[in-house]
Amino acid sequence: MFLLGGVLFWLIGLMDEAWPGAPLAVQMALGAWGITCAEFLTGLVVNRALGLGVWDYSKQPHNLMGQICLPFAACWVGLAGAAVILDDVLRWVLFGEAFSLPPVF
């Protein structure tokens, strides 16, 4: 999961580079969608195919096969927003790129 989180952070950061000027709300929604899809696919492999039982959302409302659920998908929206902003800050600090937050809407 740590590796997947790093890859997703990198991909969310690339979204800002590939689509400059994209509203933060759109980046947050797309990032959350990507995180949720990755969580579902990883859950199918790790929890179902390998039987490791790392997480189980089956008791959560609006879950899909116990691998993803609406409440956590909503949490990923905030996490994606934090990733977009943190990526901009890291690029500014580490690479000297211009720092500018995307428009909210």
C-alpha positions in Angstrom: 0.0 0.0 0.0 2.9 2.4 0.7 4.2 1.8 -2.8 0.8 2.3 -4.3 0.4 5.6 -2.3 3.7 6.9 -3.7 2.7 6.0 -7.3 -0.7 7.7 -6.8 0.9 10.8 -5.3 3.2 11.0 -8.4 0.3 10.5 -10.8 -1.7 13.2 -9.1 1.3 15.5 -9.3 1.6 14.7 -13.0 -2.0 15.7 -13.6 -1.1 19.3 -12.6 1.8 19.3 -15.0 -0.1 17.7 -17.9 -3.2 20.0 -17.4 -1.9 23.4 -16.1 -4.6 25.7 -14.9 -7.0 22.9 -14.2 -9.2 23.8 -11.2 -8.3 22.4 -7.9 -11.8 20.9 -7.5 -11.4 19.0 -10.8 -8.0 17.7 -9.8 -9.4 16.6 -6.4 -12.3 14.8 -8.0 -10.1 13.1 -10.6 -7.5 12.2 -8.0 -10.1 10.7 -5.7 -11.5 8.7 -8.6 -8.0 7.4 -9.3 -7.3 6.5 -5.7 -10.7 4.7 -5.4 -10.1 2.7 -8.6 -6.6 1.8 -7.5 -7.9 0.8 -4.0 -10.6 -1.4 -5.7 -8.1 -3.2 -8.0 -5.6 -3.6 -5.3 -8.2 -5.0 -2.9 -9.3 -7.5 -5.5 -5.7 -8.8 -5.8 -4.5 -8.4 -2.1 -7.7 -9.2 -0.3 -9.6 -11.5 -2.6 -7.1 -13.3 -4.8 -4.3 -13.6 -2.2 -6.6 -13.8 0.8 -4.5 -11.4 2.9 -7.5 -9.5 4.3 -5.7 -6.2 4.6 -9.0 -4.2 4.7 -12.7 -5.0 4.7 -15.4 -2.3 4.0 -18.2 -4.8 3.9 -19.8 -3.3 7.0 -19.5 0.2 5.7 -22.5 1.8 3.9 -22.5 1.8 0.1 -19.6 -0.6 -0.3 -18.6 -2.5 -3.4 -17.5 -6.1 -2.7 -16.1 -4.9 0.6 -13.1 -3.3 -1.2 -14.3 0.3 -1.6 -17.0 2.4 0.0 -18.5 5.8 -0.4 -17.4 7.3 3.0 -13.8 6.5 2.3 -14.1 7.6 -1.4 -15.2 11.0 0.0 -12.1 11.0 2.2 -9.9 10.5 -0.8 -11.2 13.9 -2.2 -9.4 15.7 0.6 -6.3 13.5 0.3 -6.1 14.2 -3.4 -6.4 18.0 -2.7 -3.6 17.7 -0.2 -1.5 15.8 -2.7 -2.0 18.5 -5.4 -0.9 21.3 -3.1 2.0 19.3 -1.6 3.3 18.4 -5.1 3.3 22.1 -5.9 5.1 23.0 -2.7 7.7 20.2 -3.2 8.4 21.3 -6.8 8.8 24.9 -5.6 11.2 23.9 -2.7 13.2 21.1 -4.5 13.3 22.3 -8.1 12.7 26.0 -7.8 9.6 25.9 -10.0 7.2 28.8 -9.7 4.7 28.3 -6.9 1.1 28.9 -7.8 -1.9 27.2 -6.5 -4.5 26.2 -9.1 -7.8 28.0 -9.1 -10.4 26.4 -6.9 -13.2 26.2 -9.5 
